[in-house]
Amino acid sequence: MEWIVGENPNDLLFIATKEPIDHGSRHSEKRQSDAKMRLLDLVNKGVEASLVQLLETGLLHADPHPGNLRYTSSGHIGYTHLLFFSPFSSLIVIGDLDIHMVKAHLSPIWTRFLDFGLLCRMERRHQLAMLAAIVHIVNADWASLVHALTEMDVGRPGTNIRRFTMDLEDALGEVEYTDGIPDVKFSLVLGKIWSVALKYHFRMPPYYTLVLRSLASLEGLAIAADPNFKTFEAAYPYVVQKLLTDNSAATRGILHLVVFNRQKEFQWRKLALLFRLGAMRYAD
């Protein structure tokens, strides 16, 4: 077992938001600004790390609270209960379980996840449905979102899909978009979906609750430092990259729903957005 050296997110948050500032002191102001920058970078990388686990491996750290996260400028391979995940690593080891990871193009700062006591294992069809759900929320395609929820085993057999879709449209239709990304907090969208789903007595599978809790936890940490932080903005560039590079029938089907409307007309604006967001991820 290896000792983990890194900054605790709570410490960064305190420096960024609560530590007394010596007004007029450039050092004090820079210390606060740097702490906020590192905290938001940790969350951005934490969101992407969670998506890589979710969509590539099917095994997700489901409890990324501040006590389980460290921000560090170096990286190693961790083991068993004292463990980290980095998109730079080619292998992650949990006991006797080996999971091959996909390398991500990130700057050389690592986010470490500790204490893998709460894990979430995803079936492949649930992974694809979760990918589709993120895409459909960003594109305000509520009918396709309902289909994705059904694929996640959230929907109940016999549900009036048309009525459920209409209720979902009423709940989410007022979401505003900035540069093609929902200008809304992930937790708010999640709350609206849950309120409609509970009306229809939908079930919330354990994996579904854990995945959403994981992302909502990271968003809450970021919003404490920056009220304007948007999880969708942090997550979608990776999702776009996944759609554009994963040449499977399932991802091609999701991509088809994005670039063609119901009249089978090509949507150049949405395609341009996909390429812009995909390029953004590598530029960062």
C-alpha positions in Angstrom: 0.0 0.0 0.0 1.4 3.4 -1.0 1.1 6.7 0.7 -0.8 9.2 -1.4 0.5 12.7 -1.6 -1.8 15.4 -3.0 -4.1 18.3 -2.2 -7.4 17.7 -0.5 -10.3 19.4 -2.4 -11.7 20.7 0.9 -8.4 22.5 1.5 -8.4 24.0 -2.0 -12.0 25.1 -1.5 -11.2 26.8 1.8 -8.3 28.7 0.3 -10.4 29.7 -2.8 -13.5 30.9 -1.0 -13.0 31.3 2.8 -9.4 32.0 3.6 -9.0 35.7 4.6 -7.4 37.8 1.9 -4.8 40.4 2.6 -6.2 43.0 0.3 -3.5 44.6 -1.7 -1.3 41.6 -1.4 -0.7 40.0 -4.8 0.6 36.9 -3.2 -2.7 36.4 -1.2 -4.9 37.0 -4.3 -2.8 34.7 -6.5 -2.9 32.0 -3.8 -6.7 32.2 -3.8 -6.9 32.3 -7.6 -4.5 29.4 -8.0 -6.5 27.3 -5.5 -9.7 27.9 -7.4 -8.1 27.0 -10.7 -6.7 23.8 -9.3 -10.0 22.8 -7.7 -12.0 23.4 -10.9 -9.3 21.5 -12.9 -9.7 18.6 -10.4 -13.4 18.5 -11.0 -13.1 18.7 -14.8 -10.7 15.8 -14.7 -12.8 14.0 -12.2 -15.9 14.3 -14.5 -13.9 13.0 -17.4 -12.3 10.2 -15.3 -15.7 9.1 -14.2 -16.9 9.1 -17.8 -13.9 7.0 -18.9 -14.7 4.5 -16.1 -18.4 4.6 -16.9 -18.2 4.3 -20.7 -14.9 2.4 -21.2 -14.6 -0.1 -18.4 -18.1 -0.4 -16.9 -16.6 -0.2 -13.4 -17.1 3.2 -11.7 -15.9 4.7 -8.4 -19.3 5.6 -7.0 -18.3 7.8 -4.1 -16.0 10.6 -5.2 -16.5 12.9 -2.2 -13.7 15.3 -1.3 -12.2 12.8 1.2 -11.7 10.3 -1.6 -10.0 12.7 -4.1 -6.5 14.1 -4.3 -5.0 16.6 -6.8 -1.4 15.8 -7.6 1.3 16.6 -10.2 2.7 13.0 -10.3 1.1 9.6 -10.8 1.5 6.0 -9.9 -0.5 2.7 -10.0 -2.5 2.1 -6.8 -3.8 -1.1 -5.3 -6.8 -2.5 -3.5 -8.5 -0.1 -1.1 -5.9 2.7 -1.5 -6.3 3.3 -5.2 -6.4 6.0 -7.8 -7.6 6.3 -11.4 -6.0 8.4 -14.0 -6.9 8.5 -17.7 -3.1 8.5 -18.4 -2.6 5.0 -16.9 -2.9 2.0 -19.2 -4.0 -0.3 -16.3 -5.8 0.0 -13.1 -5.7 -2.8 -10.5 -8.3 -3.6 -7.9 -7.3 -6.7 -6.0 -7.1 -9.4 -8.7 -9.2 -7.5 -11.2 -7.3 -5.9 -14.2 -9.1 -3.3 -16.2 -7.5 -1.9 -19.3 -8.1 1.8 -19.7 -8.2 4.1 -22.7 -5.6 6.9 -22.6 -7.0 10.4 -22.5 -5.3 13.5 -23.8 -5.1 15.6 -20.6 -2.6 17.9 -19.1 0.0 16.3 -16.8 -2.0 16.8 -13.6 -3.6 13.8 -12.1 -6.8 13.2 -10.2 -6.5 10.4 -7.7 -9.5 8.4 -6.5 -9.1 6.8 -3.1 -11.1 4.2 -1.2 -12.8 2.0 -3.8 -15.1 0.7 -1.2 -18.2 1.7 -3.2 -18.0 0.5 -6.8 -20.6 0.4 -9.5 -20.4 -2.2 -12.3 -22.3 -1.4 -15.5 -23.7 -3.8 -18.1 -22.7 -2.8 -21.7 -26.2 -1.9 -22.7 -26.5 0.3 -19.7 -23.2 2.0 -20.6 -24.5 2.8 -24.1 -27.9 4.0 -22.8 -26.1 6.3 -20.4 -24.0 7.7 -23.2 -27.1 8.2 -25.3 -29.0 9.9 -22.4 -26.2 12.6 -22.1 -26.4 13.2 -25.8 -30.2 13.5 -25.9 -30.2 15.9 -22.9 -27.7 18.2 -24.6 -29.7 18.0 -27.9 -33.1 18.4 -26.1 -34.3 15.2 -27.8 -36.8 14.2 -25.0 -38.4 11.3 -27.0 -35.0 9.7 -27.5 -34.2 10.3 -23.8 -37.2 8.3 -22.8 -36.0 5.5 -25.0 -32.6 5.7 -23.3 -34.2 5.6 -19.9 -36.1 2.4 -20.9 -32.8 0.9 -22.1 -31.4 1.6 -18.6 -34.2 -0.4 -17.1 -35.5 2.7 -15.4 -38.9 2.7 -17.3 -41.7 0.3 -16.3 -43.4 -2.0 -18.8 -46.7 -0.7 -20.0 -45.8 3.0 -19.4 -47.6 5.4 -21.6 -44.5 6.6 -23.4 -46.2 9.4 -25.3 -47.6 10.9 -22.1 -44.3 10.5 -20.3 -42.4 12.2 -23.1 -44.9 15.1 -23.0 -44.4 15.5 -19.3 -40.6 15.4 -19.7 -40.8 18.0 -22.4 -42.9 20.2 -20.1 -40.3 19.8 -17.3 -37.2 20.3 -19.3 -38.4 22.4 -22.2 -37.4 25.7 -20.6 -33.7 24.8 -20.3 -31.6 27.5 -22.0 -28.6 26.7 -24.2 -25.3 28.5 -24.5 -23.1 27.6 -27.5 -25.1 24.4 -27.8 -24.6 23.2 -24.2 -27.4 23.3 -21.6 -26.9 26.4 -19.4 -28.2 24.5 -16.4 -26.8 22.5 -13.5 -26.7 18.7 -13.8 -28.4 18.3 -10.5 -31.3 20.5 -11.6 -31.8 18.4 -14.8 -31.5 15.3 -12.7 -34.1 16.5 -10.3 -36.6 17.3 -13.1 -36.2 13.9 -14.7 -36.6 12.2 -11.3 -39.7 14.1 -10.5 -41.4 13.0 -13.7 -40.1 9.4 -13.4 -41.4 9.1 -9.9 -44.8 10.3 -11.1 -44.9 7.2 -13.3 -43.5 5.0 -10.6 -40.3 4.3 -12.4 -37.7 2.3 -10.6 -34.2 3.6 -9.9 -31.7 0.7 -10.3 -28.8 0.9 -7.9 -26.2 1.5 -10.6 -28.3 4.4 -12.0 -28.5 6.1 -8.6 -24.7 5.6 -8.0 -23.7 7.0 -11.4 -25.8 10.1 -11.0 -24.7 10.6 -7.4 -21.1 10.4 -8.5 -21.5 13.2 -11.1 -23.7 15.3 -8.8 -21.1 15.1 -6.1 -18.4 16.5 -8.3 -20.7 19.2 -9.5 -21.5 20.3 -6.0 -17.8 20.6 -5.2 -17.2 22.8 -8.2 -20.2 25.0 -7.7 -19.0 25.8 -4.2 -16.0 27.5 -5.8 -17.7 28.7 -9.0 -21.5 29.1 -9.1 -21.3 29.2 -12.9 -19.7 25.8 -13.3 -21.6 23.5 -15.7 -21.1 19.7 -15.6 -22.5 19.2 -19.1 -19.8 21.6 -20.4 -17.2 19.6 -18.7 -18.6 16.2 -19.8 -19.7 16.7 -23.3 -16.4 17.1 -25.1 -15.4 13.6 -24.0 -18.8 12.3 -25.0 -18.4 13.9 -28.5 -14.9 12.3 -28.8 -16.4 9.0 -27.9 -19.1 9.3 -30.6 -16.7 10.4 -33.3 -14.0 7.7 -32.6 -15.9 4.6 -31.4 -16.9 2.9 -34.6 -19.5 0.6 -33.2 -23.1 0.1 -34.4 -24.5 1.5 -31.2 -22.5 4.7 -31.2 -23.1 5.2 -34.9 -26.8 4.9 -34.1 -26.6 7.6 -31.5 -24.6 9.8 -33.8 -27.2 9.3 -36.5 -29.9 10.7 -34.1 -27.8 13.8 -33.5 -26.9 14.7 -37.1 -30.2 13.8 -38.8 -33.6 15.1 -37.7 -36.9 13.1 -37.9 -37.3 14.1 -41.5 -33.9 12.6 -42.3 -32.5 16.0 -43.0 -28.8 16.6 -42.3 -28.3 19.1 -39.4 -25.1 20.9 -40.3 -25.3 23.1 -37.2 -25.2 20.1 -34.8 -22.4 18.5 -36.8 -20.4 21.7 -36.5 -21.0 21.7 -32.8 -19.7 18.2 -32.5 -16.5 19.0 -34.3 -16.0 22.2 -32.3 -16.5 20.4 -28.9 -14.3 17.5 -30.0 -11.5 19.9 -31.0 -11.9 21.8 -27.7 -11.1 18.6 -25.7 -7.7 18.3 -27.4 -7.0 22.0 -27.3 -7.4 22.0 -23.5 
